[in-house]
Amino acid sequence: MSLRKGDFYRKQHFTPLRGRVEKRENCYRRNPLINRYSPNLSSLCLGPAWDMFFRQQEALDRAHEDPNGELKVFSVEDPDPNAPPGRRQFIVASYEEFCFYYKQMRPDNRHYYEIIEENARCHLYFDLEFSKVENPDLNGEELIAKFQDYVFEKVEASFDVKISRKHVLDLDSTSVSKFSRHLIVHIPNIVFRCNQDVGAFVKKICCDSGDAFSVRTSDRSTSFVDTGVYTRNRNFRLYLSSKKGKSAILMKHKCCKFDFSHHDIRSACCVHHVPNLKSAVNPAPIDICERIFYASLITNVKYHDDMKVVTFESAVTPKKSSSRVIAGYPGTKTCPESQFPMLQNFVTTLVNTDETQGHVNKHIYFPDSRHVIFEITGNRFCGNIGRHHKSNGIYYVCDLTEKHCYQKCHDPDCTGYRSAPVVIPSDVLASSLEIVDDLDLVSEVEDLEKQHRDM
């Protein structure tokens, strides 16, 4: 039986070949070829250094090997559809190299996070959210505007620096059911020592605001400020990324008024990118997408002579001596160097039970409000949920003016909760007030000495 030439090519060759070509085409559409990072010598940038790790600590150790501190750590949600929720891989690269590849990725493949390293200098930042279902009448834009004005007031009161909306990068990932915004605040010439100091400052201003920014959840009222995003080595979602399995991408809000002309926005990505660099080679212009990316990085900090690194203490009272604030004591049951020994012992009795041996890990004194906060370890029992939290700790706030203390916790769902007040014993209160008076006197003397030196 003879076979026509057309039938031979169509049936035995072209049909299977077309199927393979279409399959390859679909593969390249899903995973397009990308350019390779290769900075030219004139840029003086760090060369290719992209490394992948399955353990965060291994990635951090690799980044710390760089003596110039140019290597940073990012994370990505595991792309395997069968991977358990929350499993991530970790990337070590310079800001330049990461941004180079990040821009080329498909939008639906971007599920990336910045690792806010423990003890890394950082900007003030907020994660703001509430359920639209539980708050159908709440105007999110009005709440955001009100909150920003409140933050501006608190920043000026704390640091004597005026800021406005041009200092705030406003990113939005609001969906049909959830209002969600990230605010990254670039305070001129001021950065925080670490994100835990940022968290302390945020919790303080939230405490001072009362119920001004409360929203409803399914069973309680809470603040729309998520105070759980200030933990060590925090994963914070990147601009242009979405959460795995979600469609809401973190984008610049249409009303964002951030000033992208500042020359320092990109400079931390490379130690050679310094302000007013005199070079014979004109650097390539940066597109707006890159500027937003660099401005959105919490730890993208460039040092200069006028930069001030504020700690938790100076975030509370920057104009006063840090000797007025006590923080970071060892995690032992008794802290002999504590300046509030009787008050600390009293709080210890509240967290020590037959079943759980809690103790004070550190304490912080707020001079303006006369509050002493005791961070607790060994006991995570929260009165709001009637059980121990799995990961978030608790703390006690001692109000020396109102003569009582109450329990709060770091879980975002319990932000607006405070336990029923417990009266501070009279002898403990008297001892604490004497110490406070002594600290106030020392601070006044130090202020007078400083004024005399400045004359």
BAPA-417663 format. One record per residue (C-alpha): x, y, z; residue number from 0. Coordinates in Angstrom, 1 decimal. Layout:
% BAPA-417663
+--------+--------+--------+--------+
!     px !     py !     pz ! padren !
+--------+--------+--------+--------+
!      X !      Y !      Z !    NUM !
...
+--------+--------+--------+--------+
***
This chain:
% BAPA-417663
+--------+--------+--------+--------+
!     px !     py !     pz ! padren !
+--------+--------+--------+--------+
!    0.0 !    0.0 !    0.0 !      0 !
!    1.5 !    3.3 !   -1.1 !      1 !
!    1.5 !    6.3 !    1.3 !      2 !
!    1.3 !    9.8 !    0.0 !      3 !
!    4.1 !   12.1 !    0.9 !      4 !
!    1.7 !   14.6 !    2.5 !      5 !
!    0.1 !   12.0 !    4.7 !      6 !
!    3.5 !   10.8 !    5.8 !      7 !
!    4.7 !   14.2 !    7.1 !      8 !
!    1.3 !   15.2 !    8.5 !      9 !
!    0.7 !   12.1 !   10.5 !     10 !
!    4.1 !   10.9 !   11.6 !     11 !
!    6.1 !   14.1 !   12.0 !     12 !
!    4.2 !   17.4 !   12.0 !     13 !
!    1.5 !   16.5 !   14.5 !     14 !
!    3.8 !   15.3 !   17.2 !     15 !
!    6.3 !   18.1 !   16.5 !     16 !
!    3.6 !   20.7 !   16.7 !     17 !
!    2.5 !   19.3 !   20.1 !     18 !
!    6.1 !   19.5 !   21.4 !     19 !
!    6.5 !   23.1 !   20.1 !     20 !
!    3.2 !   24.2 !   21.8 !     21 !
!    4.3 !   22.5 !   25.0 !     22 !
!    7.6 !   24.3 !   24.9 !     23 !
!    5.9 !   27.6 !   24.1 !     24 !
!    3.6 !   27.3 !   27.1 !     25 !
!    6.6 !   26.5 !   29.3 !     26 !
!    8.4 !   29.6 !   28.2 !     27 !
!    5.3 !   31.7 !   28.6 !     28 !
!    5.1 !   30.4 !   32.2 !     29 !
!    8.8 !   30.7 !   32.8 !     30 !
!   10.3 !   33.2 !   30.3 !     31 !
!   14.0 !   33.4 !   29.8 !     32 !
!   15.5 !   36.2 !   31.9 !     33 !
!   18.6 !   38.3 !   31.5 !     34 !
!   21.6 !   37.6 !   33.7 !     35 !
!   22.9 !   40.0 !   36.3 !     36 !
!   26.3 !   41.3 !   35.2 !     37 !
!   27.1 !   44.8 !   36.5 !     38 !
!   29.7 !   46.7 !   34.5 !     39 !
!   33.0 !   47.6 !   36.2 !     40 !
!   32.1 !   51.3 !   36.2 !     41 !
!   29.2 !   50.8 !   38.5 !     42 !
!   31.5 !   49.4 !   41.3 !     43 !
!   28.6 !   47.2 !   42.5 !     44 !
!   28.9 !   43.8 !   44.0 !     45 !
!   29.1 !   41.0 !   41.4 !     46 !
!   26.6 !   38.1 !   41.2 !     47 !
!   26.2 !   36.5 !   44.6 !     48 !
!   22.7 !   34.9 !   44.5 !     49 !
!   22.5 !   31.9 !   46.9 !     50 !
!   19.5 !   29.9 !   47.9 !     51 !
!   19.0 !   28.2 !   51.3 !     52 !
!   16.3 !   26.1 !   52.9 !     53 !
!   17.2 !   27.3 !   56.4 !     54 !
!   17.0 !   31.0 !   57.5 !     55 !
!   20.0 !   30.8 !   59.8 !     56 !
!   22.2 !   29.4 !   57.0 !     57 !
!   21.1 !   32.4 !   54.8 !     58 !
!   21.9 !   34.9 !   57.6 !     59 !
!   25.3 !   33.3 !   58.2 !     60 !
!   26.1 !   33.6 !   54.5 !     61 !
!   25.0 !   37.2 !   54.4 !     62 !
!   27.2 !   38.0 !   57.5 !     63 !
!   30.3 !   36.8 !   55.7 !     64 !
!   30.2 !   39.9 !   53.6 !     65 !
!   32.5 !   42.4 !   55.4 !     66 !
!   30.8 !   45.4 !   53.7 !     67 !
!   27.3 !   44.3 !   54.7 !     68 !
!   26.0 !   44.5 !   51.1 !     69 !
!   24.4 !   41.0 !   51.1 !     70 !
!   20.8 !   40.9 !   52.3 !     71 !
!   18.4 !   38.1 !   53.0 !     72 !
!   15.0 !   37.7 !   51.4 !     73 !
!   12.5 !   34.8 !   51.5 !     74 !
!   10.0 !   33.3 !   49.1 !     75 !
!    7.1 !   31.1 !   49.8 !     76 !
!    7.8 !   27.6 !   48.5 !     77 !
!    6.6 !   27.4 !   44.9 !     78 !
!    5.8 !   23.7 !   45.3 !     79 !
!    1.9 !   23.5 !   45.3 !     80 !
!    2.1 !   20.6 !   47.6 !     81 !
!    4.4 !   22.4 !   50.1 !     82 !
!    2.9 !   22.9 !   53.6 !     83 !
!    1.6 !   26.5 !   54.2 !     84 !
!    4.3 !   28.8 !   55.5 !     85 !
!    7.3 !   26.9 !   54.2 !     86 !
!    9.8 !   29.2 !   52.6 !     87 !
!   13.2 !   29.3 !   50.9 !     88 !
!   15.8 !   32.0 !   51.6 !     89 !
!   17.8 !   34.1 !   49.1 !     90 !
!   21.0 !   35.9 !   49.7 !     91 !
!   21.8 !   38.7 !   47.3 !     92 !
!   22.7 !   42.4 !   47.1 !     93 !
!   19.8 !   44.8 !   46.7 !     94 !
!   21.0 !   45.5 !   43.2 !     95 !
!   21.0 !   41.9 !   42.1 !     96 !
!   17.7 !   41.0 !   43.8 !     97 !
!   16.0 !   43.9 !   42.2 !     98 !
!   17.4 !   43.0 !   38.8 !     99 !
!   15.8 !   39.6 !   38.8 !    100 !
!   12.7 !   40.6 !   40.8 !    101 !
!   11.6 !   43.0 !   38.1 !    102 !
!   11.7 !   40.2 !   35.5 !    103 !
!    9.5 !   37.8 !   37.4 !    104 !
!    5.9 !   37.2 !   36.5 !    105 !
!    3.5 !   39.0 !   38.8 !    106 !
!    1.7 !   35.8 !   39.8 !    107 !
!    5.1 !   34.2 !   40.8 !    108 !
!    6.1 !   37.0 !   43.2 !    109 !
!    5.6 !   35.8 !   46.8 !    110 !
!    8.6 !   37.4 !   48.3 !    111 !
!    9.5 !   39.0 !   51.6 !    112 !
!   12.3 !   41.1 !   53.1 !    113 !
!   13.9 !   39.6 !   56.2 !    114 !
!   14.1 !   42.4 !   58.8 !    115 !
!   17.2 !   41.2 !   60.5 !    116 !
!   17.6 !   41.4 !   64.3 !    117 !
!   19.6 !   44.5 !   65.2 !    118 !
!   19.4 !   45.9 !   61.7 !    119 !
!   18.9 !   49.7 !   61.5 !    120 !
!   15.5 !   50.4 !   60.0 !    121 !
!   12.8 !   52.9 !   59.2 !    122 !
!    9.5 !   53.3 !   61.0 !    123 !
!    6.9 !   51.1 !   59.4 !    124 !
!    3.3 !   50.0 !   60.0 !    125 !
!    1.0 !   47.1 !   58.9 !    126 !
!   -2.6 !   48.3 !   59.0 !    127 !
!   -5.6 !   46.1 !   58.4 !    128 !
!   -9.2 !   45.3 !   59.2 !    129 !
!  -12.0 !   43.1 !   57.9 !    130 !
!  -14.4 !   44.9 !   55.6 !    131 !
!  -17.1 !   42.2 !   56.5 !    132 !
!  -16.9 !   43.0 !   60.2 !    133 !
!  -16.6 !   46.8 !   59.6 !    134 !
!  -18.9 !   47.5 !   56.7 !    135 !
!  -19.5 !   51.2 !   57.6 !    136 !
!  -15.8 !   52.0 !   58.3 !    137 !
!  -14.1 !   54.4 !   55.8 !    138 !
!  -10.6 !   53.0 !   55.5 !    139 !
!   -9.2 !   56.1 !   53.7 !    140 !
!  -10.5 !   58.4 !   56.4 !    141 !
!   -9.0 !   56.1 !   59.1 !    142 !
!   -5.6 !   56.1 !   57.3 !    143 !
!   -5.6 !   59.9 !   57.0 !    144 !
!   -6.4 !   60.3 !   60.7 !    145 !
!   -3.8 !   57.8 !   61.7 !    146 !
!   -1.1 !   59.4 !   59.6 !    147 !
!   -1.8 !   62.8 !   61.2 !    148 !
!   -1.6 !   61.2 !   64.6 !    149 !
!    1.8 !   59.6 !   63.7 !    150 !
!    3.1 !   63.0 !   62.5 !    151 !
!    2.2 !   64.5 !   65.8 !    152 !
!    3.9 !   61.7 !   67.8 !    153 !
!    7.1 !   61.8 !   65.7 !    154 !
!    7.4 !   65.6 !   66.2 !    155 !
!    6.8 !   65.3 !   69.9 !    156 !
!    9.3 !   62.4 !   70.2 !    157 !
!   12.1 !   63.5 !   67.9 !    158 !
!   11.5 !   67.2 !   67.3 !    159 !
!   11.2 !   66.6 !   63.5 !    160 !
!    8.2 !   67.6 !   61.4 !    161 !
!    7.1 !   65.1 !   58.7 !    162 !
!    4.3 !   65.0 !   56.2 !    163 !
!    2.8 !   62.6 !   53.7 !    164 !
!    5.8 !   63.2 !   51.4 !    165 !
!    7.8 !   61.1 !   53.9 !    166 !
!    5.4 !   58.2 !   53.9 !    167 !
!    5.5 !   55.4 !   51.3 !    168 !
!    1.9 !   54.2 !   51.2 !    169 !
!    1.5 !   50.6 !   49.8 !    170 !
!   -1.9 !   48.9 !   49.3 !    171 !
!   -3.0 !   45.3 !   49.0 !    172 !
!   -6.7 !   45.8 !   49.9 !    173 !
!   -9.0 !   43.1 !   48.6 !    174 !
!  -12.8 !   42.7 !   48.5 !    175 !
!  -12.9 !   41.4 !   52.0 !    176 !
!   -9.9 !   42.9 !   53.7 !    177 !
!   -8.5 !   46.4 !   54.0 !    178 !
!   -4.6 !   46.2 !   54.1 !    179 !
!   -2.0 !   48.9 !   53.9 !    180 !
!    1.8 !   49.2 !   54.6 !    181 !
!    3.2 !   52.5 !   55.6 !    182 !
!    7.0 !   53.0 !   55.5 !    183 !
!    7.9 !   56.3 !   57.1 !    184 !
!   11.3 !   57.9 !   56.2 !    185 !
!   12.0 !   60.3 !   59.1 !    186 !
!   14.7 !   62.8 !   57.9 !    187 !
!   18.1 !   61.9 !   59.4 !    188 !
!   16.6 !   59.4 !   61.9 !    189 !
!   16.5 !   55.6 !   61.8 !    190 !
!   15.7 !   53.1 !   64.6 !    191 !
!   18.3 !   50.8 !   66.1 !    192 !
!   16.2 !   47.7 !   65.3 !    193 !
!   12.6 !   46.8 !   64.5 !    194 !
!   12.0 !   45.8 !   68.1 !    195 !
!   12.6 !   49.4 !   69.0 !    196 !
!   10.2 !   50.4 !   66.3 !    197 !
!    7.7 !   48.0 !   67.8 !    198 !
!    8.1 !   49.5 !   71.2 !    199 !
!    7.5 !   53.0 !   69.8 !    200 !
!    4.5 !   51.8 !   67.9 !    201 !
!    3.0 !   50.1 !   70.9 !    202 !
!    3.5 !   53.3 !   73.0 !    203 !
!    1.7 !   55.6 !   70.6 !    204 !
!   -1.1 !   53.0 !   70.1 !    205 !
!   -1.5 !   52.9 !   73.9 !    206 !
!   -1.7 !   56.6 !   74.0 !    207 !
!   -4.3 !   56.7 !   71.3 !    208 !
!   -6.9 !   54.8 !   73.3 !    209 !
!   -9.7 !   53.5 !   71.1 !    210 !
!   -9.2 !   56.0 !   68.3 !    211 !
!   -8.1 !   53.3 !   65.9 !    212 !
!  -10.2 !   50.4 !   67.1 !    213 !
!  -11.9 !   48.1 !   64.6 !    214 !
!  -14.2 !   45.1 !   65.1 !    215 !
!  -13.3 !   41.5 !   64.7 !    216 !
!  -15.6 !   38.5 !   64.9 !    217 !
!  -15.6 !   38.5 !   68.7 !    218 !
!  -13.9 !   41.7 !   70.0 !    219 !
!  -12.6 !   45.2 !   69.3 !    220 !
!   -8.9 !   45.6 !   68.5 !    221 !
!   -6.6 !   48.2 !   66.9 !    222 !
!   -6.1 !   48.1 !   63.2 !    223 !
!   -2.4 !   48.5 !   63.8 !    224 !
!   -0.8 !   45.1 !   63.7 !    225 !
!    1.8 !   45.2 !   66.5 !    226 !
!    3.0 !   41.6 !   65.7 !    227 !
!    5.2 !   42.6 !   62.8 !    228 !
!    8.2 !   43.8 !   65.0 !    229 !
!    9.6 !   40.4 !   66.0 !    230 !
!   13.2 !   39.4 !   65.4 !    231 !
!   14.1 !   38.4 !   61.8 !    232 !
!   10.6 !   39.3 !   60.6 !    233 !
!    9.4 !   38.4 !   57.1 !    234 !
!    7.8 !   41.5 !   55.7 !    235 !
!    6.1 !   41.3 !   52.3 !    236 !
!    7.8 !   43.1 !   49.4 !    237 !
!    6.4 !   45.7 !   47.1 !    238 !
!    4.8 !   43.9 !   44.0 !    239 !
!    4.4 !   40.6 !   45.8 !    240 !
!    1.2 !   38.8 !   46.8 !    241 !
!    0.8 !   36.1 !   49.4 !    242 !
!    0.8 !   32.6 !   48.0 !    243 !
!   -2.7 !   31.6 !   47.0 !    244 !
!   -3.9 !   35.2 !   47.2 !    245 !
!   -4.4 !   37.7 !   44.3 !    246 !
!   -4.0 !   41.0 !   46.2 !    247 !
!   -0.6 !   42.5 !   45.1 !    248 !
!    1.1 !   45.1 !   47.3 !    249 !
!    1.1 !   48.2 !   45.1 !    250 !
!    1.7 !   51.9 !   45.6 !    251 !
!   -1.5 !   53.5 !   46.6 !    252 !
!   -2.9 !   56.0 !   44.1 !    253 !
!   -2.9 !   58.7 !   46.7 !    254 !
!    0.6 !   58.1 !   47.9 !    255 !
!    2.6 !   61.4 !   48.0 !    256 !
!    6.0 !   60.1 !   48.8 !    257 !
!    8.9 !   62.1 !   47.4 !    258 !
!   10.9 !   59.8 !   45.2 !    259 !
!   13.4 !   62.5 !   44.2 !    260 !
!   15.5 !   62.0 !   47.4 !    261 !
!   19.0 !   60.9 !   46.3 !    262 !
!   19.5 !   58.5 !   49.2 !    263 !
!   16.7 !   56.1 !   48.4 !    264 !
!   18.9 !   53.8 !   46.5 !    265 !
!   22.2 !   54.4 !   48.0 !    266 !
!   22.2 !   51.7 !   50.7 !    267 !
!   22.1 !   49.0 !   48.0 !    268 !
!   25.8 !   49.6 !   47.4 !    269 !
!   28.4 !   51.4 !   49.6 !    270 !
!   29.7 !   53.1 !   46.5 !    271 !
!   26.3 !   54.8 !   45.8 !    272 !
!   26.9 !   57.8 !   48.0 !    273 !
!   25.2 !   61.2 !   47.8 !    274 !
!   26.6 !   63.6 !   45.2 !    275 !
!   29.1 !   61.0 !   43.9 !    276 !
!   31.5 !   62.6 !   41.4 !    277 !
!   32.0 !   60.2 !   38.6 !    278 !
!   33.1 !   60.4 !   35.0 !    279 !
!   30.5 !   57.9 !   34.1 !    280 !
!   26.9 !   59.0 !   34.3 !    281 !
!   24.9 !   56.3 !   36.1 !    282 !
!   21.9 !   54.8 !   34.3 !    283 !
!   18.6 !   56.4 !   35.2 !    284 !
!   16.4 !   54.6 !   37.7 !    285 !
!   12.8 !   53.9 !   36.7 !    286 !
!    9.9 !   54.6 !   39.2 !    287 !
!    9.5 !   50.9 !   39.9 !    288 !
!   13.0 !   50.6 !   41.2 !    289 !
!   12.6 !   53.8 !   43.3 !    290 !
!    9.5 !   52.4 !   44.9 !    291 !
!   11.2 !   49.1 !   45.5 !    292 !
!   14.3 !   50.6 !   47.2 !    293 !
!   12.1 !   53.1 !   49.2 !    294 !
!    9.9 !   50.2 !   50.4 !    295 !
!   12.8 !   48.2 !   52.0 !    296 !
!   12.6 !   48.6 !   55.8 !    297 !
!   16.4 !   48.1 !   56.3 !    298 !
!   17.6 !   50.1 !   53.3 !    299 !
!   19.4 !   52.7 !   55.4 !    300 !
!   22.3 !   54.9 !   54.3 !    301 !
!   24.5 !   56.4 !   57.0 !    302 !
!   25.9 !   59.9 !   56.9 !    303 !
!   27.2 !   62.4 !   59.4 !    304 !
!   23.8 !   63.8 !   60.4 !    305 !
!   22.1 !   60.5 !   60.8 !    306 !
!   20.8 !   59.7 !   64.3 !    307 !
!   20.1 !   56.1 !   65.4 !    308 !
!   17.4 !   56.2 !   68.0 !    309 !
!   16.9 !   53.3 !   70.5 !    310 !
!   13.8 !   52.3 !   72.3 !    311 !
!   14.8 !   54.6 !   75.1 !    312 !
!   15.3 !   57.7 !   72.9 !    313 !
!   12.1 !   56.8 !   71.0 !    314 !
!   10.3 !   57.4 !   74.3 !    315 !
!   12.1 !   60.5 !   75.4 !    316 !
!   14.7 !   61.6 !   72.9 !    317 !
!   15.4 !   64.9 !   74.7 !    318 !
!   16.2 !   63.2 !   78.0 !    319 !
!   19.1 !   61.1 !   79.1 !    320 !
!   18.8 !   57.4 !   78.3 !    321 !
!   19.7 !   56.7 !   81.9 !    322 !
!   16.0 !   57.2 !   82.7 !    323 !
!   15.0 !   54.1 !   80.9 !    324 !
!   16.0 !   50.6 !   81.9 !    325 !
!   15.9 !   47.8 !   79.3 !    326 !
!   17.4 !   44.5 !   78.3 !    327 !
!   18.1 !   42.8 !   81.6 !    328 !
!   19.0 !   39.1 !   81.7 !    329 !
!   16.2 !   36.6 !   81.6 !    330 !
!   16.6 !   35.5 !   85.2 !    331 !
!   13.9 !   35.3 !   87.9 !    332 !
!   15.6 !   38.1 !   89.8 !    333 !
!   17.5 !   41.0 !   88.2 !    334 !
!   19.6 !   42.5 !   90.9 !    335 !
!   20.5 !   45.5 !   88.7 !    336 !
!   16.8 !   46.4 !   88.4 !    337 !
!   15.9 !   49.9 !   89.5 !    338 !
!   12.4 !   48.8 !   90.4 !    339 !
!   13.1 !   45.7 !   92.5 !    340 !
!   10.0 !   45.7 !   94.6 !    341 !
!    7.8 !   46.4 !   91.7 !    342 !
!    9.5 !   43.7 !   89.6 !    343 !
!    9.1 !   41.2 !   92.5 !    344 !
!    5.4 !   42.1 !   92.7 !    345 !
!    4.9 !   41.4 !   89.0 !    346 !
!    6.8 !   38.2 !   89.3 !    347 !
!    4.3 !   37.0 !   91.9 !    348 !
!    1.5 !   37.6 !   89.3 !    349 !
!    3.1 !   35.4 !   86.6 !    350 !
!    4.3 !   32.6 !   88.9 !    351 !
!    1.9 !   29.8 !   89.5 !    352 !
!    2.1 !   26.2 !   90.6 !    353 !
!    2.0 !   25.1 !   86.9 !    354 !
!    3.9 !   27.9 !   85.2 !    355 !
!    7.1 !   29.6 !   86.4 !    356 !
!    7.1 !   33.0 !   84.7 !    357 !
!    9.6 !   35.7 !   85.3 !    358 !
!   10.6 !   39.2 !   84.1 !    359 !
!   12.9 !   39.2 !   81.0 !    360 !
!   13.3 !   43.0 !   80.8 !    361 !
!   11.6 !   46.1 !   81.8 !    362 !
!   11.2 !   49.6 !   80.3 !    363 !
!   10.3 !   52.9 !   82.0 !    364 !
!    8.3 !   55.6 !   80.3 !    365 !
!    9.1 !   58.8 !   82.1 !    366 !
!    6.4 !   61.0 !   80.5 !    367 !
!    3.5 !   58.7 !   81.5 !    368 !
!    5.2 !   57.1 !   84.5 !    369 !
!    4.5 !   53.6 !   83.1 !    370 !
!    6.8 !   50.7 !   83.7 !    371 !
!    6.5 !   47.7 !   81.2 !    372 !
!    7.7 !   44.3 !   82.3 !    373 !
!    8.2 !   41.7 !   79.5 !    374 !
!    7.5 !   38.2 !   80.7 !    375 !
!    9.0 !   34.9 !   79.7 !    376 !
!    8.1 !   31.4 !   80.8 !    377 !
!    4.4 !   32.3 !   81.0 !    378 !
!    2.2 !   33.2 !   78.0 !    379 !
!   -1.2 !   32.9 !   79.6 !    380 !
!   -3.5 !   35.6 !   78.2 !    381 !
!   -6.7 !   36.6 !   80.0 !    382 !
!   -8.2 !   37.6 !   76.7 !    383 !
!   -8.3 !   34.0 !   75.3 !    384 !
!   -8.2 !   32.2 !   78.6 !    385 !
!   -5.2 !   30.1 !   77.7 !    386 !
!   -1.5 !   30.3 !   76.8 !    387 !
!   -0.5 !   31.8 !   73.4 !    388 !
!    1.5 !   29.4 !   71.2 !    389 !
!    4.2 !   31.9 !   70.2 !    390 !
!    3.4 !   35.4 !   71.3 !    391 !
!    4.5 !   36.6 !   74.8 !    392 !
!    2.7 !   38.7 !   77.4 !    393 !
!    3.7 !   41.8 !   79.3 !    394 !
!    2.5 !   43.8 !   82.3 !    395 !
!    2.0 !   47.5 !   82.3 !    396 !
!    2.4 !   49.2 !   85.7 !    397 !
!    0.7 !   52.6 !   85.8 !    398 !
!    2.3 !   54.5 !   88.8 !    399 !
!   -0.1 !   57.4 !   88.4 !    400 !
!   -3.3 !   55.2 !   88.5 !    401 !
!   -1.6 !   52.9 !   91.1 !    402 !
!   -2.4 !   49.7 !   89.3 !    403 !
!   -1.1 !   47.2 !   86.7 !    404 !
!   -2.7 !   45.1 !   84.0 !    405 !
!   -1.7 !   42.4 !   81.5 !    406 !
!   -1.4 !   42.8 !   77.7 !    407 !
!    0.1 !   40.6 !   75.0 !    408 !
!    1.9 !   40.8 !   71.7 !    409 !
!   -0.6 !   38.9 !   69.7 !    410 !
!   -2.2 !   41.1 !   67.0 !    411 !
!   -5.7 !   39.8 !   67.8 !    412 !
!   -5.3 !   41.0 !   71.4 !    413 !
!   -3.9 !   44.4 !   70.6 !    414 !
!   -6.8 !   46.4 !   72.2 !    415 !
!   -7.1 !   44.0 !   75.2 !    416 !
!   -6.0 !   44.8 !   78.7 !    417 !
!   -6.8 !   42.7 !   81.8 !    418 !
!   -8.7 !   43.9 !   84.8 !    419 !
!   -6.5 !   46.2 !   86.8 !    420 !
!   -4.6 !   44.8 !   89.8 !    421 !
!   -3.8 !   47.3 !   92.6 !    422 !
!   -0.2 !   47.9 !   93.3 !    423 !
!    0.5 !   47.4 !   97.1 !    424 !
!    1.1 !   50.7 !   98.9 !    425 !
!    4.7 !   49.9 !  100.0 !    426 !
!    5.6 !   48.8 !   96.5 !    427 !
!    4.1 !   52.0 !   95.0 !    428 !
!    5.9 !   54.2 !   97.5 !    429 !
!    9.2 !   52.6 !   96.7 !    430 !
!    8.7 !   53.0 !   93.0 !    431 !
!    7.7 !   56.6 !   93.2 !    432 !
!   10.8 !   57.4 !   95.2 !    433 !
!   12.9 !   55.9 !   92.4 !    434 !
!   11.0 !   57.8 !   89.8 !    435 !
!   11.6 !   61.1 !   91.7 !    436 !
!   15.3 !   60.3 !   91.8 !    437 !
!   15.4 !   59.5 !   88.1 !    438 !
!   13.6 !   62.8 !   87.3 !    439 !
!   16.1 !   64.7 !   89.4 !    440 !
!   19.1 !   63.1 !   87.7 !    441 !
!   17.6 !   63.9 !   84.3 !    442 !
!   17.1 !   67.5 !   85.2 !    443 !
!   20.6 !   67.9 !   86.5 !    444 !
!   21.9 !   66.3 !   83.2 !    445 !
!   19.8 !   68.7 !   81.2 !    446 !
!   21.2 !   71.7 !   83.1 !    447 !
!   24.8 !   70.4 !   82.6 !    448 !
!   24.2 !   70.0 !   78.9 !    449 !
!   22.7 !   73.5 !   78.6 !    450 !
!   25.8 !   74.8 !   80.4 !    451 !
!   28.1 !   73.0 !   78.0 !    452 !
!   26.3 !   74.4 !   75.0 !    453 !
!   26.4 !   78.0 !   76.2 !    454 !
+--------+--------+--------+--------+
***
